């Protein structure tokens, strides 16, 4: 008997609904024009912007002026922050400049692999949640940390698939599976997704959304790649909802042991 | 263990012999490796790697784009003073050179800063000669007070200081420290730096570690190309970088590639470095150190600078003046070296865009935290 596929609803983060499950970053693009076209082609509705890069008080800022705030939720990130204090300061600066109180919390004391600091991230999340921010923390694929952040009141958790910009895909698969299983807030797989198939894999696993930047920004044709990621995310989501079969080592006859009964 | 102890377990001549003995097969093995070790680096720095330059350049380009994106960080130097107590044989500020000595007043420094801001810069590098009697703690504190409101990120390239002094400067809004070892060869270091505090090889060598311990966000190192065999120098730069990546793990590391050019005093380099060799050095180090920033100054000619953009460079200066006060009153004070790329920052930014790179003027909000 065939069962009908579950209907998909929107992605809900902190009570707000989004039609797309692909979040896009704005770093590393060759020009604001290319970035703008890539955002459009991706169908994304949430766009992250590095606070350290933008001039919040300058309407001509090349990134801010290229992102249409009526179309996208501008999600400021605290990239470059090495500790809770710096991240909190950046988030407050953004709010003071008129941004919505949403923040993607990134605290990366090691500037080379850009791996997130769990201790400082939890500390900053507690402060920012208390101050009324909607906090989306970037974390290592650590299931206990994910629960601690959820308890602290973060709106999502954003575990990494592999180090930022590495294009290596979902190397933390087994831990992300646990995070997805246990989480009461949306799980957004962030960082390391280098190909649409990686994004599809994360979505097939049951991630609520994925965030991509480098793979689109530095592709030979960023606009076509943005479109490809859109399809990858949609395909993965659809496959998850359709119910994937479990992988098996060898081909199996449908009833090798009990066939004689029929 | 400090880098001084590390470097003592290496012998300059042995490294040179290793490099000179590398074969085509060694280079091929290095290029096939997933991650490169020091042995691979020696092969890529060797004469045997010269026929592989195009392949190295393409890989360097791919790695850099992957890690840093299609963007170029922009900064400008601001010289506070050309007074110097050292007698470095290659430097325009050599105490023995008859140049017009000048130290900016607080007003001058602010005027220079305003000029740079009008050009679009948010990141500034403050420089001076080694003159702690003139560039005093109080002077620097006041200069920083004047400049902080204008810049989002401030670096220094001055005389080496103690970690305690660096902590104070970080507290006053400085986030980057650059110090070039000039040559890593302790045996010949003294010939180039015969007098002044700079003649102390170890004090200088350990400066980036003191800076890292103090908490600078950015550390810059480099060798002055032309003083010694660039292949061996390149190896030691990489060795130093590897050490700093482990010991100062919270600091973003950058390597500069200053090539000796003419200055007051008319010093001619004993080991001139050709364009080909400069490219080989940049590419070899990029393949070995994919996550380290590479900086290019205006010492190089426009045509070469434009071609180096895609080969691994991640930050560059533009429109630079190397004489104190040069942005508001060009040519009054003596310059440290002759600028070879005299194009305006706007013109360089235009070249970057045409090449497919977005110039990035602001990369941090450090200084603003102190306003």
Contacts between the chains, C-beta under 8 A, distances in Angstrom:
chain1	res1	chain2	res2	distance
A	27	B	69	5.9
A	27	B	71	7.6
A	28	B	68	7.2
A	28	B	69	2.3
A	28	B	70	6.2
A	28	B	71	6.1
A	29	B	69	7.1
A	29	B	70	6.5
A	29	B	71	7.7
A	29	B	358	6.4
A	30	B	70	3.7
A	30	B	71	7.9
A	30	B	356	4.7
A	30	B	357	6.3
A	30	B	358	5.8
A	31	B	353	6.5
A	31	B	356	7.9
A	31	B	358	5.3
A	32	B	358	7.2
A	51	B	365	6.9
A	52	B	152	8.0
A	52	B	362	7.3
A	52	B	363	6.0
A	52	B	364	4.9
A	52	B	365	5.5
A	53	B	360	6.6
A	53	B	362	6.1
A	53	B	363	6.5
A	54	B	362	7.4
A	55	B	122	7.8
A	55	B	362	6.1
A	62	B	358	7.3
A	80	B	363	7.5
A	80	B	364	5.8
A	82	B	217	7.2
A	82	B	250	5.8
A	89	B	365	7.9
A	89	B	369	6.0
A	90	B	365	6.5
A	93	B	365	6.8
A	93	B	368	7.8
A	109	B	249	7.5
A	109	B	250	4.9
A	110	B	249	5.5
A	110	B	250	6.6
A	111	B	217	7.7
A	111	B	250	7.1
A	111	B	251	7.0
A	111	B	252	3.9
A	112	B	245	6.5
A	112	B	249	7.8
A	112	B	252	7.5
A	112	B	253	7.7
A	112	B	291	4.0
A	112	B	292	7.7
A	113	B	291	7.3
A	165	B	66	6.4
A	165	B	67	5.9
A	167	B	66	6.9
A	214	B	66	6.9
A	214	B	69	6.9
A	217	B	69	5.7
A	217	B	70	7.0
A	218	B	65	4.9
A	218	B	66	6.3
A	218	B	69	5.9
A	218	B	70	6.2
